[in-house]
Amino acid sequence: MKSEEDIPSKEEIFRDSIFAKFSALEDPRNRERITHKLSDVLFMTICAILCGANNIKEIATYAKRRESWLTSLLSLSNGIPCYVSFWWILVLLDPEQVQEGFINWVQSVANLTKGKVRAIDGKTLRGTNKKGKRNSFVHIVSMWACTEGLSLGMVKVDDKSNEITAIPKLLEMIDIKGTIITIDAMGTQTAIARQIQDNGGDYILALKGNHSTLHNEVKNFFEQAEAVEFDGVEHSSYHIIEQGHGRTEKREVYVTEDIEWLPRKEEWKGLKSLIMIVSKRTVKGFSSTFRHYYISSLEGDARTVAHSIRSHWGIENRCHWVLDIGFREDEQQAHAGHIAENLAILRRIVLNLLRQDKRKGGIELKRKEAGWDPGYLLELLGIKSF
């Protein structure tokens, strides 16, 4: 039987939980007017989001309704914060510091394996558009650990800029050594390819019109190869057939290391292979064919390439789609200060917590269960007991 000395205090449990990674956060409030500890407000906010709250009003309402329980856990000498307190903290809190805490926490708890795919993609928060200002949405770029199903970090795209400026920041923040980075055509830049290689990663970069010359060169090469059914063309191929929901899709993946002919290939550090994917879809008897082209630092193993590109789609259907459907992220209107970015980070923390739980059930159901069962909520937070 444990003695009282062996039982960890609330402070020790708290110290060893997720919130320890945010201990370096600078409190942006006027010290003379602080009535609630920043760590307590963050705890209440994450609990609220885990339990189904999607905006600040719902976060404040959750905290008020669970006042008795929260007071038993925290030293809330001034009671529960009001809506305005939550609002001001999320407006003023430095999102770069919140992001740093998020990344430190993910790296400490996630079993991230080398050789796995890390997808980078952008997402627009539709509810952040300012009235009368066209295209004033907050846009963020995220990195997703495809196999583990975890968000690893995100960067807000600067105003009057695009993803090209945000991706290098993201690559600098997160350790990518030994991983395969997949990015859509916006990120197909020589500087980004070089950064990935310099940081110890490999890349698969999509080709589209933004690199029309390179795209056309690769497209023409594969068209000629297809015309002779790849006779005499050194390559690797892999075919996949998927069926479901009345749709049949056959994907043919072709990879070649024959790049000696490619003009200006030396500008792409580590470039080893060219890729074509032919997707043939049949829905209700109607068929369509699409071709997609990529460049890569990987050797010509079509199976590995096919898996990596297929994994990239996980950031859309396992992250962005879940955030929009399960957390209503696109519906949330947030224009003041850093609210939109800070809540986006906190939602991804919650999504990771829910993904870490291996029990059956969808994200929406698990959020409801957390609201119904305080014990399950603490378990999700990594706190065994108080």
SELOLUM-478415 format. One record per residue (C-alpha): x negated, y, z negated; residue in one letter. Coordinates in nm, 4 decimals. Last residue first. Example, Ala and Ser with C-alpha at 12.3 -4.5 7.8 and 13.67 -1.06 7.14 Angstrom:
2
> -1.3670_-0.1060_-0.7140_S
> -1.2300_-0.4500_-0.7800_A
This chain:
386
> 0.6033_1.3673_0.8952_F
> 0.5842_1.0593_1.1143_S
> 0.4245_0.9079_1.4211_K
> 0.3552_1.2372_1.5981_I
> 0.2626_1.1713_1.9594_G
> 0.5139_1.4261_2.0855_L
> 0.7197_1.1483_2.2410_L
> 0.7242_0.9728_1.9044_E
> 0.8410_1.2929_1.7370_L
> 1.1369_1.3085_1.9768_L
> 1.2124_0.9386_1.9251_Y
> 1.2359_0.9981_1.5510_G
> 1.4544_1.3053_1.6061_P
> 1.7120_1.0859_1.7907_D
> 1.9984_1.2539_1.9774_W
> 1.7997_1.5313_2.1426_G
> 1.5172_1.2930_2.2343_A
> 1.7775_1.0545_2.3757_E
> 1.9130_1.3333_2.5956_K
> 1.5658_1.4060_2.7303_R
> 1.5161_1.0343_2.7917_K
> 1.8405_1.0204_2.9908_L
> 1.7321_1.3071_3.2174_E
> 1.3875_1.1560_3.2740_I
> 1.5280_0.8189_3.3777_G
> 1.5339_0.5086_3.1625_G
> 1.3123_0.2138_3.0821_K
> 1.0464_0.2502_2.8166_R
> 0.6964_0.3420_2.9296_K
> 0.6756_0.6777_2.7530_D
> 0.3771_0.8582_2.9030_Q
> 0.6036_0.9918_3.1775_R
> 0.8174_1.1672_2.9159_L
> 0.5154_1.3396_2.7650_L
> 0.3922_1.4290_3.1134_N
> 0.7288_1.5852_3.2022_L
> 0.7198_1.7801_2.8746_V
> 0.3759_1.9228_2.9512_I
> 0.4963_1.9970_3.3030_R
> 0.7933_2.1873_3.1638_R
> 0.5561_2.3849_2.9383_L
> 0.3452_2.4900_3.2379_I
> 0.6510_2.6071_3.4338_A
> 0.7767_2.7887_3.1223_L
> 0.4499_2.9810_3.1045_N
> 0.4546_3.0669_3.4761_E
> 0.8133_3.1916_3.4800_A
> 0.7879_3.3858_3.1543_I
> 0.4608_3.5636_3.2367_H
> 0.5961_3.9184_3.2427_G
> 0.9646_3.9507_3.3256_A
> 1.1228_3.7841_3.6297_H
> 1.2679_3.4523_3.5205_A
> 1.5839_3.3158_3.6799_Q
> 1.6005_2.9396_3.6336_Q
> 1.7812_2.7577_3.9144_E
> 1.4685_2.6197_4.0808_D
> 1.3571_2.4589_3.7542_E
> 1.6815_2.2701_3.6943_R
> 1.4897_2.0399_3.4544_F
> 1.6007_1.6972_3.5836_G
> 1.6900_1.7974_3.9387_I
> 1.4335_2.0679_4.0159_D
> 1.1542_1.9358_3.7940_L
> 1.2275_1.5802_3.9085_V
> 1.2038_1.6826_4.2755_W
> 0.8736_1.8630_4.2179_H
> 0.7141_1.5804_4.0184_C
> 0.8058_1.2267_4.1208_R
> 0.9501_1.2992_4.4673_N
> 0.7193_1.5774_4.5840_E
> 0.3962_1.4960_4.3990_I
> 0.4549_1.1305_4.4852_G
> 0.4235_1.2051_4.8576_W
> 0.0471_1.2005_4.8171_H
> 0.0588_0.8298_4.7330_S
> 0.1538_0.7449_5.0926_R
> -0.1521_0.9362_5.2126_I
> -0.3789_0.7480_4.9722_S
> -0.2248_0.4063_5.0420_H
> -0.2576_0.4513_5.4179_A
> -0.6182_0.5700_5.3831_V
> -0.7140_0.2710_5.1704_T
> -0.5497_0.0294_5.4172_R
> -0.7024_0.2074_5.7192_A
> -1.0611_0.1719_5.5958_D
> -1.2663_0.4015_5.8179_G
> -1.4967_0.5608_5.5609_E
> -1.3627_0.8461_5.3559_L
> -1.4639_1.2102_5.4095_S
> -1.1350_1.2656_5.5902_S
> -0.9613_1.4413_5.8778_I
> -0.5882_1.4076_5.9359_Y
> -0.3282_1.3728_6.2115_Y
> 0.0459_1.3077_6.2041_H
> 0.2576_1.1507_6.4770_R
> 0.6359_1.1260_6.4688_F
> 0.8723_0.8822_6.6393_T
> 1.2512_0.8825_6.6339_S
> 1.5088_0.6045_6.6518_S
> 1.8896_0.6098_6.6347_F
> 2.0630_0.2818_6.5488_G
> 2.1975_0.3977_6.2151_K
> 1.8567_0.5340_6.1125_V
> 1.5417_0.4045_6.2819_T
> 1.2125_0.5710_6.1987_R
> 0.8803_0.5224_6.3768_K
> 0.5905_0.6915_6.1989_S
> 0.2553_0.6987_6.3809_V
> -0.0272_0.7971_6.1477_I
> -0.3527_0.9189_6.3001_M
> -0.6791_0.9547_6.1117_I
> -1.0273_1.0855_6.1851_L
> -1.3309_0.9759_5.9857_S
> -1.6619_1.0670_5.8280_K
> -1.6609_1.4373_5.7350_L
> -1.8946_1.4921_5.4400_G
> -1.9017_1.8686_5.4763_K
> -1.6746_1.9969_5.7511_W
> -1.8784_2.2569_5.9440_E
> -2.0931_1.9755_6.0867_E
> -1.7964_1.8632_6.2978_K
> -1.8361_2.1738_6.5128_R
> -1.7172_1.9880_6.8266_P
> -1.6163_1.6222_6.7802_L
> -1.8120_1.3886_7.0127_W
> -2.0017_1.2181_6.7313_E
> -1.6723_1.1497_6.5505_I
> -1.6200_0.7770_6.6054_D
> -1.5440_0.6870_6.2434_E
> -1.1907_0.5856_6.3380_T
> -0.8724_0.5377_6.1413_V
> -0.5323_0.4255_6.2710_Y
> -0.2240_0.3906_6.0509_V
> 0.0995_0.2538_6.1971_E
> 0.4076_0.3296_5.9943_R
> 0.7360_0.1496_6.0536_K
> 1.0448_0.2977_5.8947_E
> 1.3825_0.1296_5.8707_T
> 1.6756_0.3245_5.7301_R
> 2.0134_0.2145_5.6034_G
> 1.9313_0.3038_5.2439_H
> 1.6200_0.0842_5.2516_G
> 1.3533_-0.0669_5.4697_Q
> 0.9771_-0.0176_5.4818_E
> 0.7383_-0.1598_5.7421_I
> 0.3628_-0.1004_5.7094_I
> 0.0855_-0.1398_5.9653_H
> -0.2895_-0.0977_5.9117_Y
> -0.5580_-0.0162_6.1639_S
> -0.9357_0.0222_6.1663_S
> -1.1217_0.1707_6.4606_H
> -1.3958_0.1338_6.7165_E
> -1.2455_0.2278_7.0518_V
> -1.3248_-0.0203_7.3302_G
> -0.9577_-0.1023_7.3844_D
> -0.7595_0.1257_7.1541_F
> -0.4372_0.0421_7.3423_E
> -0.5815_0.2098_7.6535_V
> -0.3306_0.4953_7.6422_A
> -0.3400_0.4851_7.2615_E
> -0.7098_0.5755_7.2625_A
> -0.6466_0.8630_7.5045_Q
> -0.3690_0.9963_7.2847_E
> -0.5923_0.9460_6.9802_F
> -0.8666_1.1670_7.1201_F
> -0.6201_1.4285_7.2445_N
> -0.4668_1.4626_6.8974_K
> -0.8088_1.4966_6.7339_V
> -0.9119_1.7739_6.9746_E
> -0.5688_1.9382_6.9515_N
> -0.5792_1.9521_6.5734_H
> -0.9338_2.0877_6.5755_L
> -0.8347_2.3642_6.8176_T
> -0.4995_2.4349_6.6492_S
> -0.6327_2.4616_6.2976_H
> -0.3322_2.6473_6.1528_N
> -0.1233_2.4410_6.3956_G
> -0.1468_2.1209_6.1977_K
> -0.4075_1.8901_6.0487_L
> -0.3803_1.7229_5.7092_A
> -0.6814_1.6885_5.4818_L
> -0.7964_1.3634_5.3206_I
> -1.0787_1.4355_5.0780_Y
> -1.3485_1.2742_4.8666_D
> -1.4643_1.3973_4.5268_G
> -1.7965_1.4688_4.3585_G
> -1.7606_1.8395_4.2871_N
> -1.9772_1.9363_4.5859_D
> -1.7598_1.7186_4.8094_Q
> -1.4383_1.8863_4.6933_I
> -1.5987_2.2302_4.7229_Q
> -1.7171_2.1589_5.0781_R
> -1.3721_2.0457_5.1897_A
> -1.2259_2.3614_5.0307_I
> -1.4778_2.5846_5.2105_A
> -1.4081_2.4137_5.5451_T
> -1.0337_2.4723_5.5071_Q
> -0.7452_2.2288_5.5363_T
> -0.5546_2.3563_5.2338_G
> -0.2554_2.4846_5.4295_M
> -0.2467_2.1574_5.6248_A
> -0.1427_1.9416_5.3303_D
> -0.3872_1.8299_5.0636_I
> -0.5098_1.4892_4.9443_T
> -0.8023_1.4638_4.7016_I
> -0.9575_1.1196_4.6507_I
> -1.1253_1.0833_4.3113_T
> -1.4789_0.9994_4.1920_G
> -1.5428_1.3424_4.0409_K
> -1.2267_1.5498_4.0375_I
> -1.2699_1.7232_3.6996_D
> -1.0094_1.9996_3.6818_I
> -1.0544_2.3772_3.6531_M
> -1.2747_2.4323_3.9592_E
> -1.0428_2.2405_4.1890_L
> -0.7497_2.4497_4.0659_L
> -0.9364_2.7727_4.1322_K
> -1.0307_2.6499_4.4810_P
> -0.6622_2.5702_4.5516_I
> -0.5337_2.9162_4.4559_A
> -0.6984_3.1243_4.7293_T
> -0.5903_2.8979_5.0164_I
> -0.2451_2.8660_4.8592_E
> -0.1463_3.2144_4.9688_N
> -0.1975_3.5825_4.8880_S
> 0.0153_3.8952_4.8666_K
> 0.0794_3.8199_4.4984_D
> -0.1591_3.5663_4.3530_D
> -0.0651_3.1994_4.3732_V
> -0.0091_3.0642_4.0232_K
> -0.2365_2.7762_3.9322_V
> -0.1386_2.4319_3.8110_M
> -0.2764_2.1417_3.6134_G
> -0.2972_1.7656_3.5761_L
> 0.0664_1.6631_3.6274_S
> 0.0957_1.2927_3.5582_L
> 0.2297_0.9934_3.7505_G
> -0.0669_0.7692_3.6636_E
> -0.1110_0.6495_4.0217_T
> -0.0502_0.9890_4.1819_C
> -0.2404_1.2169_3.9449_A
> -0.0826_1.5459_4.0543_W
> -0.2536_1.8798_4.1102_M
> -0.0323_2.1863_4.1287_S
> -0.0097_2.5084_4.3306_V
> 0.2372_2.7726_4.2138_I
> 0.4606_3.0241_4.3877_H
> 0.6520_3.2937_4.2006_V
> 0.9064_3.4333_4.4427_F
> 0.8757_3.7880_4.5758_S
> 0.9507_3.6778_4.9330_N
> 1.1577_3.9885_5.0063_R
> 1.1905_4.2389_4.7270_K
> 1.5439_4.3820_4.6945_G
> 1.6309_4.1552_4.4055_K
> 1.3257_3.9822_4.2637_K
> 1.2826_3.6132_4.3512_N
> 1.2072_3.4102_4.0386_T
> 1.4934_3.1629_4.0752_G
> 1.3320_2.9951_4.3731_R
> 1.0199_2.8781_4.1913_L
> 0.8086_2.7903_4.4970_T
> 0.5999_2.4732_4.4879_K
> 0.2563_2.4045_4.6336_G
> 0.0712_2.0786_4.6786_D
> -0.2444_1.9022_4.5644_I
> -0.2447_1.5240_4.5369_A
> -0.5043_1.3374_4.3292_R
> -0.5582_0.9818_4.4478_V
> -0.7471_0.7272_4.2403_K
> -1.1099_0.6229_4.2735_G
> -1.1761_0.7097_3.9105_K
> -0.9227_0.6296_3.6440_T
> -0.7332_0.8774_3.4292_L
> -0.6181_0.7278_3.1005_N
> -0.4336_1.0365_2.9828_A
> -0.4562_1.1596_2.6244_V
> -0.7640_1.3840_2.6033_S
> -0.7714_1.4955_2.9675_Q
> -0.4062_1.5934_2.9521_V
> -0.4623_1.7943_2.6315_W
> -0.7581_1.9868_2.7698_N
> -0.5622_2.0651_3.0875_I
> -0.2631_2.1963_2.8911_F
> -0.4810_2.4063_2.6606_G
> -0.6479_2.5646_2.9626_E
> -0.3076_2.6280_3.1202_Q
> -0.1827_2.8029_2.8067_V
> -0.4969_3.0168_2.8136_Q
> -0.4420_3.1034_3.1792_E
> -0.0746_3.1688_3.1064_P
> -0.1613_3.4520_2.8620_D
> 0.1406_3.4815_2.6318_L
> 0.3208_3.8141_2.6738_L
> 0.6539_3.7245_2.8338_V
> 0.6754_3.3829_2.6674_L
> 0.6126_3.5411_2.3264_I
> 0.8577_3.8232_2.3927_W
> 1.1411_3.5911_2.4954_W
> 1.0999_3.3506_2.2021_F
> 1.1151_3.6413_1.9597_S
> 1.4103_3.7987_2.1440_V
> 1.6121_3.4769_2.1210_Y
> 1.5766_3.4688_1.7429_C
> 1.3068_3.2872_1.5497_P
> 1.4302_3.0373_1.2876_I
> 1.3802_3.1192_0.9203_G
> 1.1307_3.3667_0.7786_N
> 0.9594_3.1158_0.5494_S
> 0.9502_2.8651_0.8350_L
> 0.6793_2.6342_0.7044_S
> 0.7508_2.3567_0.9508_L
> 0.8878_2.0053_0.9313_L
> 1.1833_2.0410_0.6921_S
> 1.2620_2.3803_0.8443_T
> 1.2835_2.2173_1.1861_L
> 1.5411_1.9662_1.0636_W
> 1.7601_2.2264_0.8920_S
> 1.7333_2.4742_1.1804_E
> 1.8313_2.2248_1.4491_R
> 2.1238_2.4354_1.5775_R
> 1.9162_2.7544_1.5633_K
> 1.6183_2.5973_1.7446_A
> 1.8456_2.4532_2.0134_Y
> 2.0122_2.7915_2.0663_T
> 1.6746_2.9652_2.1053_A
> 1.5614_2.7082_2.3637_I
> 1.8975_2.7294_2.5449_E
> 1.8654_3.1064_2.5751_K
> 1.5022_3.0705_2.6825_I
> 1.5786_2.8333_2.9695_N
> 1.6038_2.4605_3.0469_N
> 1.6831_2.3054_2.7085_A
> 1.7291_1.9274_2.7346_G
> 1.5743_1.7734_2.4240_C
> 1.2188_1.7783_2.5564_L
> 1.2660_2.1465_2.6413_I
> 1.3778_2.2188_2.2842_A
> 1.0926_2.0234_2.1299_C
> 0.8476_2.2103_2.3535_I
> 0.9892_2.5458_2.2420_T
> 1.0061_2.4528_1.8737_M
> 0.6429_2.3422_1.8709_F
> 0.5357_2.6517_2.0650_L
> 0.7153_2.8740_1.8114_V
> 0.5496_2.6888_1.5235_D
> 0.2055_2.7191_1.6848_S
> 0.2588_3.0947_1.7283_L
> 0.3331_3.1355_1.3587_K
> 0.6529_3.3282_1.2887_H
> 0.7006_3.6753_1.1337_T
> 0.4413_3.8703_1.3296_I
> 0.5106_4.2432_1.3164_R
> 0.1819_4.3700_1.1721_E
> -0.0146_4.1433_1.4008_R
> 0.1329_4.3009_1.7145_N
> 0.1940_4.0055_1.9428_R
> -0.0370_3.8524_2.2038_P
> -0.1420_3.5585_1.9819_D
> -0.4633_3.4287_2.1337_E
> -0.4480_3.0597_2.2132_L
> -0.7521_2.8708_2.0803_A
> -0.5348_2.6283_1.8817_S
> -0.3604_2.5097_2.1985_F
> -0.5303_2.1702_2.2109_K
> -0.4373_2.1116_1.8479_A
> -0.0738_2.1392_1.9535_F
> -0.0804_1.8012_2.1268_I
> -0.1188_1.6218_1.7950_S
> -0.4214_1.5711_1.5713_D
> -0.3901_1.9064_1.3967_R
> -0.0170_1.8589_1.3483_F
> -0.0764_1.5305_1.1736_I
> -0.3454_1.6903_0.9592_E
> -0.1249_1.9908_0.8727_E
> 0.1659_1.7641_0.7869_K
> -0.0613_1.5810_0.5469_S
> -0.2048_1.2395_0.6191_P
> -0.1205_0.9602_0.3730_I
> -0.4409_0.8063_0.2383_D
> -0.4566_1.0390_-0.0635_E
> -0.0984_0.9483_-0.1540_E
> -0.2077_0.5883_-0.1794_S
> -0.1333_0.3427_0.0953_K
> 0.0000_0.0000_0.0000_M
